Amino acid sequence: MPDAAHQDVERAAAILRAGGLVAFPTETVYGLGAAARDPAALTRLYAVKGRPSDHPVIVHVASAADLPAWAADVPPAATALAERFWPGPLTLVLRRAPGVPNAVTGGRETVGLRVPDQPLALALLREFGDGIAAPSANRFGAVSPTTAAHVRASLGDDVDLILDGGPCAVGVESSIVDLSDPAAPRLLRSGGVGADELAAVLGTVPEPDTGPARAPGMLAAHYAPRARVEIRGDGEALARAVREHSAGTGVIAPASVAADLPDDVVVLGRPADAEAYARDLYALLREADDRGLARVLAVPPDPAGIGLAVRDRLARAAAAG
């Protein structure tokens, strides 16, 4: 790591120890970090986010060896998933250890934990030496940030330091698997690890959980730009919607679909595949707002792998309209 980056990491760790807030990159989105055992820092974190106090946050740790400090027990399934996917875009929800603050868990008896796959984030976690609570670095319910510039636009001076690690490689949040009952794993949020990949390790596809929000990103309306998001299932449905009204409209759709559109339609993106769709989605939604568009028409990718996460984020953004 270059000397300047190392100095930035040391400064960030010092800010966290003093109760401050540091935004930092992960492979999924940028996180707004606070010392996960500092109640005052967590109170400030929730205030800056505008996050409901009963909505849990994910604790980022440096390695799977840190799990016993946060989880009351680590079932074999959790160990297997950590060995396969960490560092990476997977959060494990486990029964919390004694002493884990209620502010981290939203008052629940479980805690979400993950090891991010991003060099700057890992360097910060090692330098800090303990867990960092880090929801996405934006106001609650808004579009998640995937660049440092997005964080500045979202939070301004409310964050003490932003570590710039460039654009996020994955672009949508981590998958969240609840293993608090190891006999009945639950998929609380689709994300960077596909359900089929999880099933290959667990031996079963984790059942989706559609109940009350027990983890980040479970609210029906979330990840929303100011522009109204509308989902269209295919090119024909997209063409009909554009013919009905094209002014102030942006489109996100595969190249084969986003063709022969009226001149006043803004083609925000033509993602080549589901991975590109995920990587670019939040930046494209932010661009729609920057351009002052009234609505975004999106044709989602197939619901396989990370495509399921993209569809989930689009559906929640659309629900906010």
Phi, psi and omega in degrees: 000131178304153183302320181297317179295320178297320178295322177297319179295317178299317179296318179298317179297321178296321178297317178297318180297330180274005178092012181272180181244133180231126173271136183216154182278145164235179178288342182269287175219172175285138179254151174259106191262143172219153176301122190287351177251010183253102184302320181293319178295322179292323176299317178294320179303311180296323181293316180296318179291331191072034188267135176302141186292341180266011181258112187292160175240158181272136175264122178267134180232165187281332181197168179297339178297342180276352184303315182299339178287343185239335184249138180295326173208154181239098183293159180306325180297322179293318178299318180295317179294320179296318179297325183277321193244355180256139353296142180169178189277057179224128175251133178254129176260119183231164175295132188284151177281158175302140177093351177289126187298144176300329182296332177285322188263358185065027181082003180273168180268015179234161179222141178265133186225142173203158175249112183286152180257069181210125187303318181292320178297316180294321177298319179295315180297319178293318180294319181290320174084012178203182182288145176242119175284127187209092166285176179297146188274066179206171175294150185300131177089347183272180182292133181292151181269139176239006172220163177296326179298323176299320180296314180300318180294327184278317192245340178054230184279002180285351176248139187282331181203141174242120172274123183263110178249017182080184181295147178288140187284326183266307171097343171233161189295170181291153167290145179238121179244126179269115178244023178296334168243094187302336180284345183222072180297141182236137174268106182276330179209131173283149183194221188289346175248123184287156180300325179292325177293320177296318181297326180297332179269317184281338184084359178206152176282122179298134181293135176292144179251117181248016181281197180302154184299110177250001180205164179302145174080012182264354178293147183298323179248121186195170174056037192255133169280177174289325176296146178283127180263129178234133182262133175238130191289334182203181183297324180294316179295323177297314181299319178298316182296322180291320179298324181292323181195121184246334183297137178070022185250135172247154183231135169237115185196156176304154184303324182292340182262317184277063181230155176054047179262155178303153184297332183274001174274134179265115175278103182287321182197148174235071185299136184285332181202181184295324180296316178294323178300313180297315184297326187259347192306306186293323177296323180290321177295322176294322178298322178302317178291320179299327179275356179072028181287149180274329181210157175236123174263125184235130171259111187284163175285172175299148184279055177237143180058227182287348175300328178295322179293320178298315179299321178299313182294321178296319181296319180289323176296320179294325181295335180285344181278000000 
